[in-house]
Amino acid sequence: MKKTFSVVASSVAALLGMTPFVQPASAASQKEIFALGGGAFPQDHIYRIDLNTNTTTDLGSSGISFPTNLAMAPDRTLYYMNPFEGTYGPGHRLFSATLNSTNTALVGAPTAVADLPTTGFGIIDGLTVGPNGNLYMTGYGKSQIYRYNVGSNAFSTEVTLVGGGEFRSDLAFDPIDLKMVGLGIEPGSADRTLFQIPQAILEDGLDTAYTWDYYGGSTSAWVSQALNTGSQLGSNPDGIAFDPTNGDLYMSGDGTGVYQYDRVTAVRGALIPGTGDGSLNGLGYDLAFQTRASSINGVPGPLPIFGIGTALAFSRRLKRRIKASTEI
């Protein structure tokens, strides 16, 4: 088999302006879901669910009484909002928090990043970090998706939905299909299900009119999977996250905990962590997923920014242009 993985990884990284990441052969993956509290869990705290050890850790206070819209950047910075503070309209003051080296506690006081200029843009109820490092969020009632660049403090409307349906809740990027996926209300119905938007539309810098599209397309199992209020995800389906290494899908609802879903069949799996006793009821108000190499000699490994689907796509494009110096 020709072409070493390190050559391909380095070439991909160079193309993207990134530091190459090569997973050590002996390093296992540290898989974690981060969630906001609710119900039996203090609403002002942030929690970490370790999928390897099946445990939940209270990371500490968010610094505000009712944080919303959790997202996580590749550098492990957590972002969330206070919907009741801010100089623009209903609030939407963006905060950030820093994790310790083991992701088991918040370090220092959370920082107020900016008051987002969302007057007239609807209620923000979904937040994620895109592959380009920008923050993306939804505004239900207006059926829009917004983009915010933290570095330049630039806020813009990227997508306005047309043809019925509504953007409603949490967002996440699918590392396999390279599309942004979110919870929404389908056209002509009160049913909630998953929608998808091509990544290129979100990154063109324009306010693009976009017609509702089911996750997986019009023939997928999600067309008939109704995540109705009061059903599988409780009173409010409210969180979505993908494992960036293999595309596994996780969703949550206020008061019901976190579940894994089959991305193809749309079938709900077991409660995460797998207690099955209802002890996690209330956990899962918005989700964020983090995967990184386990620590080596006490030093946490780097985070792969792109998942398997992205890496394979780029490696195929580069295949004809890369000449390996060794064979494996």
C-alpha positions in Angstrom: 0.0 0.0 0.0 1.6 3.3 -1.1 1.5 6.7 0.5 2.0 7.1 4.2 -0.7 8.5 6.4 1.6 11.1 7.7 2.3 12.4 4.2 -1.4 12.6 3.4 -2.2 14.3 6.8 0.6 16.8 6.4 -0.5 17.7 2.8 -4.1 18.1 3.9 -3.0 20.3 6.8 -0.8 22.4 4.6 -3.7 22.9 2.2 -5.9 24.1 5.0 -3.3 26.1 6.8 -3.6 23.8 9.8 -1.1 22.1 12.1 -1.1 18.4 11.0 -2.7 16.0 13.4 -1.6 12.4 13.4 -3.3 10.1 15.9 -0.7 8.1 17.8 -1.2 4.3 17.3 -1.3 3.7 21.1 -3.7 6.6 21.9 -7.3 5.9 22.6 -10.0 8.5 21.9 -11.5 10.6 24.7 -15.1 11.1 23.8 -17.2 13.6 25.7 -20.5 15.4 25.4 -21.0 18.7 27.1 -24.4 19.8 28.2 -26.3 22.5 30.1 -28.1 21.6 33.3 -31.8 21.6 34.0 -34.4 19.8 36.1 -32.5 18.0 38.9 -29.3 19.5 37.7 -28.5 23.1 38.6 -29.4 25.2 35.6 -26.4 27.5 36.0 -23.9 24.7 35.7 -22.2 23.0 32.7 -21.7 19.2 32.6 -19.5 16.7 30.9 -20.6 13.2 29.9 -17.6 10.8 29.4 -18.7 8.2 26.9 -15.7 5.9 27.7 -16.4 5.7 31.4 -20.1 6.3 31.3 -19.9 9.0 34.0 -21.1 12.6 34.4 -19.0 15.4 35.8 -20.3 18.8 37.1 -17.7 21.3 35.6 -18.9 24.2 37.7 -21.0 27.3 37.4 -21.5 29.1 34.1 -21.6 32.4 35.9 -25.2 33.2 34.8 -28.5 31.9 36.2 -29.8 30.3 33.0 -27.3 29.8 30.2 -28.5 28.7 26.7 -27.0 27.6 23.4 -23.9 25.6 24.3 -21.1 25.2 21.7 -17.5 24.1 21.8 -14.5 25.3 19.7 -11.6 23.1 18.6 -9.4 24.8 21.2 -11.9 23.5 23.9 -13.3 26.9 24.6 -17.0 26.6 25.6 -19.4 29.3 24.3 -22.9 29.9 25.6 -25.4 32.8 26.0 -27.3 34.7 28.6 -30.7 35.3 26.8 -31.8 38.0 29.4 -28.8 40.4 29.2 -27.4 42.5 26.5 -27.8 45.9 24.9 -29.7 44.6 21.9 -33.3 43.6 22.3 -34.0 40.4 24.4 -30.3 39.9 25.3 -28.0 37.3 23.7 -24.9 38.2 25.6 -22.2 35.7 24.4 -20.0 34.2 27.1 -16.9 31.9 26.9 -15.4 29.6 29.5 -12.1 27.8 29.7 -11.6 24.1 30.7 -8.7 22.6 32.6 -6.3 20.2 30.9 -8.5 17.2 31.6 -11.9 18.8 30.8 -13.1 18.1 34.3 -13.6 21.6 35.6 -13.9 25.2 34.4 -10.9 27.4 35.1 -11.3 31.0 36.2 -14.4 33.2 35.7 -16.4 33.0 32.5 -15.8 35.9 30.1 -18.4 38.1 28.5 -17.4 38.1 24.8 -20.0 40.4 23.1 -23.6 41.5 23.0 -24.8 40.1 19.7 -26.8 42.6 17.6 -29.9 40.5 17.3 -32.6 43.1 17.5 -35.4 42.0 15.2 -33.7 38.7 14.4 -35.8 36.4 16.6 -34.9 34.4 19.6 -31.6 32.7 19.4 -32.0 29.0 20.3 -29.2 27.0 18.7 -25.4 27.5 18.6 -22.5 25.6 17.1 -18.9 26.2 15.9 -18.3 25.6 12.2 -15.2 24.0 10.6 -14.1 27.6 9.7 -14.2 28.6 13.3 -17.2 30.9 13.1 -20.2 30.6 15.4 -23.5 29.7 13.8 -26.9 30.1 15.5 -30.6 29.9 14.8 -33.4 32.4 15.4 -36.7 30.6 15.6 -39.8 32.6 14.8 -37.7 34.2 12.0 -36.4 31.0 10.5 -32.9 32.3 10.0 -29.4 31.2 10.6 -26.7 33.7 11.6 -23.0 33.7 11.6 -20.7 35.4 14.1 -16.9 35.8 13.8 -15.5 36.2 17.3 -12.2 37.6 16.1 -13.6 40.4 13.9 -16.9 40.9 15.9 -18.8 40.5 12.7 -22.5 39.3 12.8 -24.5 38.5 9.7 -27.6 36.7 8.5 -26.5 33.7 6.4 -29.6 31.8 5.6 -33.3 32.7 5.4 -35.7 29.8 5.1 -38.3 29.8 2.4 -41.1 27.4 1.5 -42.5 26.8 4.9 -41.0 25.1 7.9 -39.0 26.7 10.6 -35.5 26.6 12.1 -36.1 26.0 15.7 -33.3 24.7 17.9 -29.8 23.3 18.3 -27.3 23.0 15.4 -24.3 20.7 14.7 -22.0 20.0 11.7 -22.2 16.5 10.3 -18.6 15.3 9.7 -19.7 12.6 7.2 -22.0 14.5 4.9 -20.3 17.9 5.5 -23.6 19.7 6.1 -25.0 21.6 9.0 -27.9 19.8 10.8 -30.4 21.2 13.2 -33.8 20.6 14.9 -36.7 22.3 13.2 -40.4 22.2 12.4 -41.2 20.7 9.1 -43.3 22.6 6.5 -47.0 22.5 7.0 -46.8 20.7 10.3 -46.0 21.1 14.0 -43.8 18.0 14.0 -40.1 18.5 14.8 -37.4 16.6 12.9 -33.9 17.2 11.5 -33.1 19.6 8.6 -29.8 20.0 6.7 -28.0 22.9 5.0 -24.9 22.5 2.7 -21.8 23.9 4.3 -21.0 26.1 1.3 -24.2 28.0 1.7 -23.2 28.9 5.2 -19.8 30.1 4.3 -20.5 32.3 1.2 -21.0 35.4 3.3 -24.5 36.0 1.8 -28.0 35.9 3.1 -29.2 33.0 1.0 -32.8 32.0 0.6 -33.0 28.2 1.2 -35.8 25.7 0.9 -36.4 23.3 3.7 -34.5 20.0 3.3 -34.8 16.9 5.5 -31.6 15.5 7.0 -30.5 12.8 4.6 -32.8 14.2 1.9 -36.5 13.7 0.9 -36.3 9.9 1.0 -34.5 9.5 4.3 -36.0 8.0 7.4 -36.1 11.4 9.0 -39.0 12.4 6.8 -41.3 10.2 8.9 -39.5 10.6 12.2 -41.5 13.1 14.2 -39.7 14.4 17.3 -42.9 15.9 18.6 -43.2 17.8 21.8 -43.9 15.3 24.6 -42.7 12.3 22.7 -39.2 10.7 22.4 -37.3 13.8 23.6 -39.8 15.1 26.1 -41.3 18.6 26.3 -38.7 20.3 24.1 -36.3 18.6 21.7 -33.3 20.9 22.3 -29.9 19.4 21.7 -27.9 17.8 18.8 -24.3 16.8 18.5 -22.1 14.6 16.2 -19.1 12.6 17.1 -16.5 14.3 14.7 -14.6 11.0 14.2 -17.3 8.7 13.0 -20.5 10.7 12.6 -22.5 9.1 15.5 -25.5 11.3 16.3 -26.7 12.3 19.8 -29.8 14.3 20.7 -31.4 15.6 23.9 -34.6 17.1 25.2 -35.3 19.3 28.1 -35.9 17.0 31.0 -35.2 13.7 29.3 -31.4 13.3 29.2 -29.2 12.5 26.2 -29.8 9.7 23.6 -27.8 8.3 20.7 -29.7 8.0 17.4 -29.0 6.0 14.4 -28.2 8.6 11.7 -29.6 6.5 8.9 -32.7 4.8 10.4 -33.6 7.6 12.8 -34.1 5.1 15.6 -33.5 6.2 19.2 -30.9 4.2 21.2 -30.1 4.0 24.8 -29.9 6.8 27.4 -26.4 8.3 27.6 -24.8 7.4 30.1 -26.5 4.1 30.1 -28.1 4.2 33.6 -31.6 3.6 32.3 -33.0 4.6 35.8 -34.0 8.2 35.0 -31.3 9.7 37.2 -30.1 11.9 34.3 -33.6 13.4 33.7 -33.1 17.1 33.2 -29.6 16.9 31.7 -29.1 18.0 28.1 -30.3 21.6 27.5 -28.2 22.0 24.3 -25.2 19.8 23.5 -21.6 20.1 22.3 -19.3 17.2 21.4 -15.6 16.9 21.8 -13.2 14.2 20.7 -9.4 14.3 21.2 -6.5 11.9 21.7 -6.2 10.7 25.3 -3.4 12.2 27.3 0.1 10.8 26.9 2.3 11.1 29.9 -0.2 13.4 31.4 -0.3 15.8 28.4 -3.6 15.9 26.6 -3.3 15.1 22.9 -4.3 17.5 20.1 -7.8 17.7 18.7 -8.6 16.6 15.1 -10.6 19.5 13.7 -12.1 17.5 10.8 -13.8 14.1 11.0 -13.2 10.9 9.0 -15.5 12.0 6.1 -13.7 15.3 5.6 -10.2 13.7 5.9 -11.1 11.0 3.3 -12.6 13.6 0.9 -9.5 15.7 1.0 -7.1 12.8 0.8 -8.8 11.5 -2.3 -8.5 14.9 -3.9 -4.8 15.0 -3.1 -4.1 11.4 -4.1 -2.9 12.1 -7.6 -0.7 14.9 -6.4 1.1 13.3 -3.5 4.3 11.2 -4.1 5.2 9.2 -1.1 8.8 8.7 -0.2 8.2 5.4 1.6 5.8 2.5 1.4 3.8 0.8 4.1 
